[in-house]
Amino acid sequence: MSDATPGTLSNAEIAREIQALQKRAFERYEDAALQAEADPARADAIYARAERDSAPWIARAGALNAERVARYRRRAARWRRAALVTGMAGTAVVAWLALRMV
């Protein structure tokens, strides 16, 4: 797990780190399930500890995912602006051609 801020990581690094964090959290909860199955009387305490242990990983994955979503939204906004500009330019060219033919 990297300590770098989400904004400094590449898209591939963000995806890899999210996947690694998910894997660690799932393994922790699977381990807790096995422990709880072996000792049902302590199941609540075991699951509470697993939740505490995995909370930082889940928070980090949430921050990374928020950065990824923000990047995708910025990219979509750029493409939307480019499409609007292209459409307006195309409309202007068609209108100019139509006026020339009259």
Biopython code that builds the backbone (N, CA, C, O; Angstrom):
import numpy as np
from Bio.PDB.StructureBuilder import StructureBuilder

atoms = [
    (1, "MET", "N", (0.843, -1.165, 0.000)),
    (1, "MET", "CA", (0.000, 0.000, 0.000)),
    (1, "MET", "C", (0.890, 1.230, 0.000)),
    (1, "MET", "O", (1.828, 1.334, 0.791)),
    (2, "SER", "N", (0.593, 2.142, -0.878)),
    (2, "SER", "CA", (1.364, 3.358, -1.030)),
    (2, "SER", "C", (0.841, 4.444, -0.096)),
    (2, "SER", "O", (-0.353, 4.506, 0.197)),
    (3, "ASP", "N", (1.744, 5.293, 0.364)),
    (3, "ASP", "CA", (1.342, 6.426, 1.192)),
    (3, "ASP", "C", (1.197, 7.688, 0.363)),
    (3, "ASP", "O", (0.939, 8.760, 0.911)),
    (4, "ALA", "N", (1.357, 7.580, -0.948)),
    (4, "ALA", "CA", (1.244, 8.740, -1.827)),
    (4, "ALA", "C", (-0.197, 9.240, -1.860)),
    (4, "ALA", "O", (-1.148, 8.481, -1.673)),
    (5, "THR", "N", (-0.325, 10.530, -2.103)),
    (5, "THR", "CA", (-1.668, 11.082, -2.203)),
    (5, "THR", "C", (-2.311, 10.580, -3.489)),
    (5, "THR", "O", (-1.616, 10.370, -4.483)),
    (6, "PRO", "N", (-3.617, 10.388, -3.486)),
    (6, "PRO", "CA", (-4.287, 9.855, -4.675)),
    (6, "PRO", "C", (-4.049, 10.690, -5.928)),
    (6, "PRO", "O", (-3.989, 10.144, -7.030)),
    (7, "GLY", "N", (-3.912, 11.996, -5.776)),
    (7, "GLY", "CA", (-3.715, 12.868, -6.932)),
    (7, "GLY", "C", (-2.383, 12.670, -7.633)),
    (7, "GLY", "O", (-2.243, 13.037, -8.800)),
    (8, "THR", "N", (-1.401, 12.095, -6.945)),
    (8, "THR", "CA", (-0.076, 11.911, -7.548)),
    (8, "THR", "C", (0.084, 10.550, -8.223)),
    (8, "THR", "O", (1.081, 10.309, -8.904)),
    (9, "LEU", "N", (-0.884, 9.668, -8.038)),
    (9, "LEU", "CA", (-0.788, 8.318, -8.608)),
    (9, "LEU", "C", (-1.373, 8.275, -10.009)),
    (9, "LEU", "O", (-2.281, 9.039, -10.337)),
    (10, "SER", "N", (-0.853, 7.383, -10.825)),
    (10, "SER", "CA", (-1.423, 7.172, -12.154)),
    (10, "SER", "C", (-2.698, 6.352, -12.026)),
    (10, "SER", "O", (-2.974, 5.770, -10.977)),
    (11, "ASN", "N", (-3.468, 6.314, -13.101)),
    (11, "ASN", "CA", (-4.705, 5.523, -13.090)),
    (11, "ASN", "C", (-4.409, 4.046, -12.821)),
    (11, "ASN", "O", (-5.148, 3.392, -12.084)),
    (12, "ALA", "N", (-3.347, 3.525, -13.406)),
    (12, "ALA", "CA", (-2.984, 2.119, -13.206)),
    (12, "ALA", "C", (-2.576, 1.863, -11.758)),
    (12, "ALA", "O", (-2.930, 0.836, -11.180)),
    (13, "GLU", "N", (-1.828, 2.803, -11.175)),
    (13, "GLU", "CA", (-1.419, 2.643, -9.776)),
    (13, "GLU", "C", (-2.628, 2.678, -8.844)),
    (13, "GLU", "O", (-2.697, 1.926, -7.872)),
    (14, "ILE", "N", (-3.573, 3.555, -9.149)),
    (14, "ILE", "CA", (-4.795, 3.631, -8.339)),
    (14, "ILE", "C", (-5.548, 2.304, -8.407)),
    (14, "ILE", "O", (-5.979, 1.776, -7.382)),
    (15, "ALA", "N", (-5.703, 1.770, -9.613)),
    (15, "ALA", "CA", (-6.429, 0.505, -9.784)),
    (15, "ALA", "C", (-5.729, -0.628, -9.043)),
    (15, "ALA", "O", (-6.381, -1.433, -8.379)),
    (16, "ARG", "N", (-4.405, -0.693, -9.155)),
    (16, "ARG", "CA", (-3.652, -1.755, -8.462)),
    (16, "ARG", "C", (-3.779, -1.622, -6.952)),
    (16, "ARG", "O", (-3.959, -2.616, -6.249)),
    (17, "GLU", "N", (-3.686, -0.390, -6.453)),
    (17, "GLU", "CA", (-3.756, -0.214, -5.005)),
    (17, "GLU", "C", (-5.151, -0.528, -4.474)),
    (17, "GLU", "O", (-5.281, -1.131, -3.409)),
    (18, "ILE", "N", (-6.191, -0.131, -5.197)),
    (18, "ILE", "CA", (-7.554, -0.473, -4.771)),
    (18, "ILE", "C", (-7.722, -1.983, -4.728)),
    (18, "ILE", "O", (-8.296, -2.517, -3.779)),
    (19, "GLN", "N", (-7.231, -2.666, -5.739)),
    (19, "GLN", "CA", (-7.342, -4.120, -5.777)),
    (19, "GLN", "C", (-6.588, -4.753, -4.604)),
    (19, "GLN", "O", (-7.088, -5.695, -3.989)),
    (20, "ALA", "N", (-5.403, -4.252, -4.293)),
    (20, "ALA", "CA", (-4.626, -4.796, -3.171)),
    (20, "ALA", "C", (-5.335, -4.545, -1.839)),
    (20, "ALA", "O", (-5.352, -5.411, -0.965)),
    (21, "LEU", "N", (-5.915, -3.359, -1.694)),
    (21, "LEU", "CA", (-6.635, -3.048, -0.457)),
    (21, "LEU", "C", (-7.869, -3.923, -0.303)),
    (21, "LEU", "O", (-8.161, -4.404, 0.792)),
    (22, "GLN", "N", (-8.590, -4.128, -1.394)),
    (22, "GLN", "CA", (-9.763, -5.008, -1.345)),
    (22, "GLN", "C", (-9.358, -6.420, -0.962)),
    (22, "GLN", "O", (-10.027, -7.076, -0.164)),
    (23, "LYS", "N", (-8.266, -6.877, -1.534)),
    (23, "LYS", "CA", (-7.797, -8.240, -1.234)),
    (23, "LYS", "C", (-7.455, -8.378, 0.240)),
    (23, "LYS", "O", (-7.815, -9.370, 0.874)),
    (24, "ARG", "N", (-6.757, -7.382, 0.791)),
    (24, "ARG", "CA", (-6.395, -7.438, 2.209)),
    (24, "ARG", "C", (-7.642, -7.438, 3.096)),
    (24, "ARG", "O", (-7.726, -8.198, 4.062)),
    (25, "ALA", "N", (-8.602, -6.586, 2.761)),
    (25, "ALA", "CA", (-9.826, -6.504, 3.580)),
    (25, "ALA", "C", (-10.613, -7.808, 3.493)),
    (25, "ALA", "O", (-11.090, -8.315, 4.509)),
    (26, "PHE", "N", (-10.752, -8.358, 2.275)),
    (26, "PHE", "CA", (-11.489, -9.620, 2.132)),
    (26, "PHE", "C", (-10.793, -10.744, 2.886)),
    (26, "PHE", "O", (-11.456, -11.558, 3.529)),
    (27, "GLU", "N", (-9.464, -10.800, 2.817)),
    (27, "GLU", "CA", (-8.729, -11.831, 3.549)),
    (27, "GLU", "C", (-8.932, -11.671, 5.059)),
    (27, "GLU", "O", (-9.063, -12.662, 5.778)),
    (28, "ARG", "N", (-8.958, -10.433, 5.531)),
    (28, "ARG", "CA", (-9.158, -10.196, 6.962)),
    (28, "ARG", "C", (-10.543, -10.658, 7.400)),
    (28, "ARG", "O", (-10.696, -11.273, 8.456)),
    (29, "TYR", "N", (-11.552, -10.357, 6.581)),
    (29, "TYR", "CA", (-12.909, -10.789, 6.934)),
    (29, "TYR", "C", (-13.073, -12.309, 6.809)),
    (29, "TYR", "O", (-13.806, -12.915, 7.591)),
    (30, "GLU", "N", (-12.404, -12.924, 5.843)),
    (30, "GLU", "CA", (-12.453, -14.385, 5.728)),
    (30, "GLU", "C", (-11.800, -15.028, 6.950)),
    (30, "GLU", "O", (-12.308, -16.012, 7.489)),
    (31, "ASP", "N", (-10.676, -14.465, 7.382)),
    (31, "ASP", "CA", (-10.005, -14.968, 8.576)),
    (31, "ASP", "C", (-10.912, -14.813, 9.800)),
    (31, "ASP", "O", (-10.993, -15.709, 10.639)),
    (32, "ALA", "N", (-11.584, -13.680, 9.889)),
    (32, "ALA", "CA", (-12.505, -13.462, 11.010)),
    (32, "ALA", "C", (-13.655, -14.460, 10.973)),
    (32, "ALA", "O", (-14.090, -14.946, 12.016)),
    (33, "ALA", "N", (-14.145, -14.765, 9.782)),
    (33, "ALA", "CA", (-15.237, -15.741, 9.670)),
    (33, "ALA", "C", (-14.791, -17.114, 10.144)),
    (33, "ALA", "O", (-15.544, -17.815, 10.821)),
    (34, "LEU", "N", (-13.578, -17.498, 9.794)),
    (34, "LEU", "CA", (-13.058, -18.792, 10.252)),
    (34, "LEU", "C", (-12.879, -18.805, 11.772)),
    (34, "LEU", "O", (-13.188, -19.801, 12.427)),
    (35, "GLN", "N", (-12.382, -17.706, 12.326)),
    (35, "GLN", "CA", (-12.223, -17.618, 13.775)),
    (35, "GLN", "C", (-13.575, -17.656, 14.480)),
    (35, "GLN", "O", (-13.731, -18.315, 15.508)),
    (36, "ALA", "N", (-14.554, -16.942, 13.919)),
    (36, "ALA", "CA", (-15.888, -16.904, 14.528)),
    (36, "ALA", "C", (-16.552, -18.272, 14.453)),
    (36, "ALA", "O", (-17.293, -18.660, 15.356)),
    (37, "GLU", "N", (-16.286, -18.996, 13.379)),
    (37, "GLU", "CA", (-16.852, -20.340, 13.251)),
    (37, "GLU", "C", (-16.240, -21.275, 14.297)),
    (37, "GLU", "O", (-16.919, -22.149, 14.836)),
    (38, "ALA", "N", (-14.958, -21.079, 14.575)),
    (38, "ALA", "CA", (-14.287, -21.920, 15.567)),
    (38, "ALA", "C", (-14.693, -21.548, 16.997)),
    (38, "ALA", "O", (-14.686, -22.402, 17.884)),
    (39, "ASP", "N", (-15.040, -20.296, 17.220)),
    (39, "ASP", "CA", (-15.402, -19.837, 18.569)),
    (39, "ASP", "C", (-16.641, -18.941, 18.477)),
    (39, "ASP", "O", (-16.525, -17.717, 18.548)),
    (40, "PRO", "N", (-17.834, -19.547, 18.320)),
    (40, "PRO", "CA", (-19.061, -18.763, 18.126)),
    (40, "PRO", "C", (-19.380, -17.802, 19.275)),
    (40, "PRO", "O", (-20.036, -16.783, 19.059)),
    (41, "ALA", "N", (-18.936, -18.107, 20.462)),
    (41, "ALA", "CA", (-19.226, -17.240, 21.605)),
    (41, "ALA", "C", (-18.543, -15.875, 21.460)),
    (41, "ALA", "O", (-19.040, -14.875, 21.979)),
    (42, "ARG", "N", (-17.428, -15.833, 20.770)),
    (42, "ARG", "CA", (-16.682, -14.587, 20.586)),
    (42, "ARG", "C", (-16.868, -13.980, 19.206)),
    (42, "ARG", "O", (-16.116, -13.087, 18.817)),
    (43, "ALA", "N", (-17.852, -14.450, 18.467)),
    (43, "ALA", "CA", (-18.028, -14.016, 17.080)),
    (43, "ALA", "C", (-18.177, -12.505, 16.951)),
    (43, "ALA", "O", (-17.558, -11.899, 16.076)),
    (44, "ASP", "N", (-18.979, -11.895, 17.798)),
    (44, "ASP", "CA", (-19.179, -10.444, 17.707)),
    (44, "ASP", "C", (-17.875, -9.684, 17.906)),
    (44, "ASP", "O", (-17.586, -8.739, 17.172)),
    (45, "ALA", "N", (-17.095, -10.089, 18.885)),
    (45, "ALA", "CA", (-15.816, -9.430, 19.145)),
    (45, "ALA", "C", (-14.844, -9.649, 17.992)),
    (45, "ALA", "O", (-14.093, -8.746, 17.626)),
    (46, "ILE", "N", (-14.862, -10.834, 17.432)),
    (46, "ILE", "CA", (-13.962, -11.145, 16.305)),
    (46, "ILE", "C", (-14.312, -10.286, 15.106)),
    (46, "ILE", "O", (-13.427, -9.719, 14.465)),
    (47, "TYR", "N", (-15.605, -10.186, 14.797)),
    (47, "TYR", "CA", (-16.017, -9.372, 13.651)),
    (47, "TYR", "C", (-15.772, -7.882, 13.895)),
    (47, "TYR", "O", (-15.429, -7.151, 12.965)),
    (48, "ALA", "N", (-15.944, -7.429, 15.133)),
    (48, "ALA", "CA", (-15.685, -6.026, 15.463)),
    (48, "ALA", "C", (-14.202, -5.699, 15.271)),
    (48, "ALA", "O", (-13.851, -4.633, 14.766)),
    (49, "ARG", "N", (-13.345, -6.627, 15.680)),
    (49, "ARG", "CA", (-11.903, -6.408, 15.496)),
    (49, "ARG", "C", (-11.537, -6.404, 14.021)),
    (49, "ARG", "O", (-10.724, -5.587, 13.589)),
    (50, "ALA", "N", (-12.120, -7.299, 13.247)),
    (50, "ALA", "CA", (-11.861, -7.327, 11.810)),
    (50, "ALA", "C", (-12.301, -6.015, 11.159)),
    (50, "ALA", "O", (-11.633, -5.501, 10.262)),
    (51, "GLU", "N", (-13.422, -5.487, 11.619)),
    (51, "GLU", "CA", (-13.908, -4.212, 11.078)),
    (51, "GLU", "C", (-12.949, -3.075, 11.434)),
    (51, "GLU", "O", (-12.658, -2.227, 10.591)),
    (52, "ARG", "N", (-12.456, -3.051, 12.674)),
    (52, "ARG", "CA", (-11.487, -2.031, 13.082)),
    (52, "ARG", "C", (-10.188, -2.165, 12.291)),
    (52, "ARG", "O", (-9.613, -1.168, 11.854)),
    (53, "ASP", "N", (-9.730, -3.404, 12.110)),
    (53, "ASP", "CA", (-8.478, -3.638, 11.392)),
    (53, "ASP", "C", (-8.562, -3.196, 9.931)),
    (53, "ASP", "O", (-7.603, -2.649, 9.386)),
    (54, "SER", "N", (-9.696, -3.432, 9.313)),
    (54, "SER", "CA", (-9.828, -3.141, 7.885)),
    (54, "SER", "C", (-10.331, -1.731, 7.588)),
    (54, "SER", "O", (-10.337, -1.317, 6.429)),
    (55, "ALA", "N", (-10.751, -0.989, 8.604)),
    (55, "ALA", "CA", (-11.282, 0.366, 8.400)),
    (55, "ALA", "C", (-10.295, 1.292, 7.672)),
    (55, "ALA", "O", (-10.715, 2.005, 6.761)),
    (56, "PRO", "N", (-9.000, 1.313, 8.033)),
    (56, "PRO", "CA", (-8.071, 2.193, 7.298)),
    (56, "PRO", "C", (-7.928, 1.793, 5.823)),
    (56, "PRO", "O", (-7.789, 2.656, 4.956)),
    (57, "TRP", "N", (-7.960, 0.507, 5.546)),
    (57, "TRP", "CA", (-7.845, 0.052, 4.160)),
    (57, "TRP", "C", (-9.069, 0.483, 3.359)),
    (57, "TRP", "O", (-8.955, 0.924, 2.216)),
    (58, "ILE", "N", (-10.229, 0.351, 3.970)),
    (58, "ILE", "CA", (-11.470, 0.722, 3.293)),
    (58, "ILE", "C", (-11.506, 2.234, 3.068)),
    (58, "ILE", "O", (-11.947, 2.697, 2.015)),
    (59, "ALA", "N", (-11.046, 2.997, 4.049)),
    (59, "ALA", "CA", (-11.009, 4.457, 3.903)),
    (59, "ALA", "C", (-10.052, 4.864, 2.787)),
    (59, "ALA", "O", (-10.364, 5.754, 1.997)),
    (60, "ARG", "N", (-8.898, 4.224, 2.719)),
    (60, "ARG", "CA", (-7.917, 4.531, 1.666)),
    (60, "ARG", "C", (-8.487, 4.167, 0.294)),
    (60, "ARG", "O", (-8.342, 4.928, -0.663)),
    (61, "ALA", "N", (-9.126, 3.021, 0.202)),
    (61, "ALA", "CA", (-9.729, 2.614, -1.072)),
    (61, "ALA", "C", (-10.827, 3.599, -1.479)),
    (61, "ALA", "O", (-10.982, 3.901, -2.662)),
    (62, "GLY", "N", (-11.580, 4.092, -0.514)),
    (62, "GLY", "CA", (-12.610, 5.089, -0.810)),
    (62, "GLY", "C", (-12.009, 6.377, -1.344)),
    (62, "GLY", "O", (-12.538, 6.964, -2.287)),
    (63, "ALA", "N", (-10.902, 6.824, -0.747)),
    (63, "ALA", "CA", (-10.236, 8.038, -1.219)),
    (63, "ALA", "C", (-9.673, 7.837, -2.621)),
    (63, "ALA", "O", (-9.768, 8.730, -3.463)),
    (64, "LEU", "N", (-9.093, 6.682, -2.872)),
    (64, "LEU", "CA", (-8.558, 6.393, -4.206)),
    (64, "LEU", "C", (-9.673, 6.346, -5.240)),
    (64, "LEU", "O", (-9.530, 6.861, -6.349)),
    (65, "ASN", "N", (-10.785, 5.721, -4.865)),
    (65, "ASN", "CA", (-11.903, 5.632, -5.796)),
    (65, "ASN", "C", (-12.502, 7.007, -6.066)),
    (65, "ASN", "O", (-12.908, 7.289, -7.194)),
    (66, "ALA", "N", (-12.564, 7.866, -5.053)),
    (66, "ALA", "CA", (-13.069, 9.226, -5.260)),
    (66, "ALA", "C", (-12.189, 9.984, -6.250)),
    (66, "ALA", "O", (-12.698, 10.732, -7.085)),
    (67, "GLU", "N", (-10.869, 9.797, -6.163)),
    (67, "GLU", "CA", (-9.956, 10.433, -7.116)),
    (67, "GLU", "C", (-10.180, 9.888, -8.518)),
    (67, "GLU", "O", (-10.185, 10.643, -9.491)),
    (68, "ARG", "N", (-10.366, 8.586, -8.617)),
    (68, "ARG", "CA", (-10.598, 7.969, -9.930)),
    (68, "ARG", "C", (-11.882, 8.507, -10.554)),
    (68, "ARG", "O", (-11.903, 8.822, -11.744)),
    (69, "VAL", "N", (-12.950, 8.617, -9.768)),
    (69, "VAL", "CA", (-14.225, 9.138, -10.270)),
    (69, "VAL", "C", (-14.069, 10.593, -10.695)),
    (69, "VAL", "O", (-14.600, 10.998, -11.729)),
    (70, "ALA", "N", (-13.345, 11.380, -9.905)),
    (70, "ALA", "CA", (-13.129, 12.785, -10.258)),
    (70, "ALA", "C", (-12.388, 12.905, -11.584)),
    (70, "ALA", "O", (-12.706, 13.768, -12.403)),
    (71, "ARG", "N", (-11.404, 12.040, -11.793)),
    (71, "ARG", "CA", (-10.673, 12.063, -13.070)),
    (71, "ARG", "C", (-11.579, 11.711, -14.230)),
    (71, "ARG", "O", (-11.527, 12.358, -15.276)),
    (72, "TYR", "N", (-12.407, 10.697, -14.061)),
    (72, "TYR", "CA", (-13.327, 10.312, -15.131)),
    (72, "TYR", "C", (-14.329, 11.423, -15.435)),
    (72, "TYR", "O", (-14.679, 11.649, -16.593)),
    (73, "ARG", "N", (-14.788, 12.113, -14.394)),
    (73, "ARG", "CA", (-15.728, 13.221, -14.611)),
    (73, "ARG", "C", (-15.062, 14.373, -15.353)),
    (73, "ARG", "O", (-15.666, 14.979, -16.238)),
    (74, "ARG", "N", (-13.818, 14.674, -14.991)),
    (74, "ARG", "CA", (-13.094, 15.737, -15.712)),
    (74, "ARG", "C", (-12.885, 15.352, -17.167)),
    (74, "ARG", "O", (-13.033, 16.186, -18.061)),
    (75, "ARG", "N", (-12.546, 14.102, -17.407)),
    (75, "ARG", "CA", (-12.353, 13.628, -18.782)),
    (75, "ARG", "C", (-13.655, 13.711, -19.569)),
    (75, "ARG", "O", (-13.659, 14.137, -20.724)),
    (76, "ALA", "N", (-14.750, 13.310, -18.953)),
    (76, "ALA", "CA", (-16.045, 13.371, -19.631)),
    (76, "ALA", "C", (-16.418, 14.813, -19.956)),
    (76, "ALA", "O", (-16.968, 15.086, -21.023)),
    (77, "ALA", "N", (-16.122, 15.738, -19.043)),
    (77, "ALA", "CA", (-16.419, 17.152, -19.298)),
    (77, "ALA", "C", (-15.595, 17.672, -20.468)),
    (77, "ALA", "O", (-16.106, 18.431, -21.292)),
    (78, "ARG", "N", (-14.328, 17.275, -20.554)),
    (78, "ARG", "CA", (-13.498, 17.702, -21.695)),
    (78, "ARG", "C", (-14.046, 17.164, -23.009)),
    (78, "ARG", "O", (-14.111, 17.891, -24.000)),
    (79, "TRP", "N", (-14.440, 15.892, -23.023)),
    (79, "TRP", "CA", (-14.999, 15.302, -24.241)),
    (79, "TRP", "C", (-16.317, 15.966, -24.621)),
    (79, "TRP", "O", (-16.595, 16.181, -25.801)),
    (80, "ARG", "N", (-17.128, 16.290, -23.615)),
    (80, "ARG", "CA", (-18.402, 16.952, -23.873)),
    (80, "ARG", "C", (-18.168, 18.324, -24.502)),
    (80, "ARG", "O", (-18.843, 18.689, -25.465)),
    (81, "ARG", "N", (-17.203, 19.094, -23.955)),
    (81, "ARG", "CA", (-16.874, 20.405, -24.540)),
    (81, "ARG", "C", (-16.351, 20.253, -25.957)),
    (81, "ARG", "O", (-16.717, 21.028, -26.841)),
    (82, "ALA", "N", (-15.502, 19.266, -26.178)),
    (82, "ALA", "CA", (-14.966, 19.043, -27.526)),
    (82, "ALA", "C", (-16.083, 18.691, -28.497)),
    (82, "ALA", "O", (-16.080, 19.160, -29.635)),
    (83, "ALA", "N", (-17.031, 17.878, -28.072)),
    (83, "ALA", "CA", (-18.152, 17.509, -28.937)),
    (83, "ALA", "C", (-19.016, 18.726, -29.248)),
    (83, "ALA", "O", (-19.467, 18.889, -30.381)),
    (84, "LEU", "N", (-19.250, 19.583, -28.256)),
    (84, "LEU", "CA", (-20.040, 20.790, -28.480)),
    (84, "LEU", "C", (-19.348, 21.736, -29.457)),
    (84, "LEU", "O", (-19.986, 22.277, -30.360)),
    (85, "VAL", "N", (-18.054, 21.934, -29.278)),
    (85, "VAL", "CA", (-17.302, 22.814, -30.183)),
    (85, "VAL", "C", (-17.316, 22.249, -31.594)),
    (85, "VAL", "O", (-17.506, 22.992, -32.556)),
    (86, "THR", "N", (-17.116, 20.945, -31.727)),
    (86, "THR", "CA", (-17.134, 20.319, -33.048)),
    (86, "THR", "C", (-18.514, 20.451, -33.686)),
    (86, "THR", "O", (-18.623, 20.741, -34.877)),
    (87, "GLY", "N", (-19.549, 20.245, -32.911)),
    (87, "GLY", "CA", (-20.912, 20.380, -33.430)),
    (87, "GLY", "C", (-21.223, 21.795, -33.860)),
    (87, "GLY", "O", (-21.849, 22.012, -34.898)),
    (88, "MET", "N", (-20.787, 22.762, -33.067)),
    (88, "MET", "CA", (-21.032, 24.159, -33.425)),
    (88, "MET", "C", (-20.254, 24.546, -34.672)),
    (88, "MET", "O", (-20.777, 25.254, -35.533)),
    (89, "ALA", "N", (-19.014, 24.093, -34.777)),
    (89, "ALA", "CA", (-18.211, 24.390, -35.968)),
    (89, "ALA", "C", (-18.833, 23.731, -37.200)),
    (89, "ALA", "O", (-18.900, 24.340, -38.267)),
    (90, "GLY", "N", (-19.282, 22.503, -37.049)),
    (90, "GLY", "CA", (-19.927, 21.811, -38.170)),
    (90, "GLY", "C", (-21.205, 22.519, -38.606)),
    (90, "GLY", "O", (-21.474, 22.647, -39.801)),
    (91, "THR", "N", (-21.981, 22.972, -37.645)),
    (91, "THR", "CA", (-23.210, 23.702, -37.961)),
    (91, "THR", "C", (-22.892, 24.999, -38.686)),
    (91, "THR", "O", (-23.583, 25.367, -39.637)),
    (92, "ALA", "N", (-21.851, 25.692, -38.244)),
    (92, "ALA", "CA", (-21.452, 26.940, -38.902)),
    (92, "ALA", "C", (-21.008, 26.688, -40.335)),
    (92, "ALA", "O", (-21.343, 27.462, -41.232)),
    (93, "VAL", "N", (-20.264, 25.621, -40.559)),
    (93, "VAL", "CA", (-19.806, 25.293, -41.919)),
    (93, "VAL", "C", (-20.994, 24.935, -42.805)),
    (93, "VAL", "O", (-21.066, 25.387, -43.948)),
    (94, "VAL", "N", (-21.920, 24.137, -42.300)),
    (94, "VAL", "CA", (-23.091, 23.761, -43.093)),
    (94, "VAL", "C", (-23.935, 25.001, -43.402)),
    (94, "VAL", "O", (-24.416, 25.153, -44.525)),
    (95, "ALA", "N", (-24.119, 25.883, -42.424)),
    (95, "ALA", "CA", (-24.889, 27.110, -42.660)),
    (95, "ALA", "C", (-24.190, 27.987, -43.687)),
    (95, "ALA", "O", (-24.842, 28.548, -44.568)),
    (96, "TRP", "N", (-22.877, 28.110, -43.584)),
    (96, "TRP", "CA", (-22.119, 28.908, -44.552)),
    (96, "TRP", "C", (-22.252, 28.325, -45.954)),
    (96, "TRP", "O", (-22.459, 29.063, -46.917)),
    (97, "LEU", "N", (-22.132, 26.992, -46.073)),
    (97, "LEU", "CA", (-22.287, 26.348, -47.376)),
    (97, "LEU", "C", (-23.701, 26.537, -47.915)),
    (97, "LEU", "O", (-23.878, 26.764, -49.112)),
    (98, "ALA", "N", (-24.684, 26.449, -47.074)),
    (98, "ALA", "CA", (-26.078, 26.628, -47.504)),
    (98, "ALA", "C", (-26.303, 28.061, -47.975)),
    (98, "ALA", "O", (-27.014, 28.270, -48.958)),
    (99, "LEU", "N", (-25.728, 29.037, -47.317)),
    (99, "LEU", "CA", (-25.886, 30.419, -47.740)),
    (99, "LEU", "C", (-25.142, 30.711, -49.042)),
    (99, "LEU", "O", (-25.576, 31.545, -49.836)),
    (100, "ARG", "N", (-24.052, 30.039, -49.251)),
    (100, "ARG", "CA", (-23.291, 30.233, -50.498)),
    (100, "ARG", "C", (-24.050, 29.677, -51.693)),
    (100, "ARG", "O", (-23.918, 30.190, -52.804)),
    (101, "MET", "N", (-24.843, 28.631, -51.475)),
    (101, "MET", "CA", (-25.546, 27.994, -52.577)),
    (101, "MET", "C", (-26.791, 28.767, -52.971)),
    (101, "MET", "O", (-27.318, 28.566, -54.066)),
    (102, "VAL", "N", (-27.264, 29.629, -52.120)),
    (102, "VAL", "CA", (-28.496, 30.383, -52.420)),
    (102, "VAL", "C", (-28.208, 31.556, -53.290)),
    (102, "VAL", "O", (-29.122, 32.302, -53.643)),
]
sb = StructureBuilder()
sb.init_structure("model")
sb.init_model(0)
sb.init_chain("A")
sb.init_seg("    ")
for serial, (resi, resn, name, xyz) in enumerate(atoms, 1):
    if name == "N":
        sb.init_residue(resn, " ", resi, " ")
    sb.init_atom(name, np.array(xyz, "f"), 0.0, 1.0, " ", f" {name:<3s}", serial, name[0])
structure = sb.get_structure()
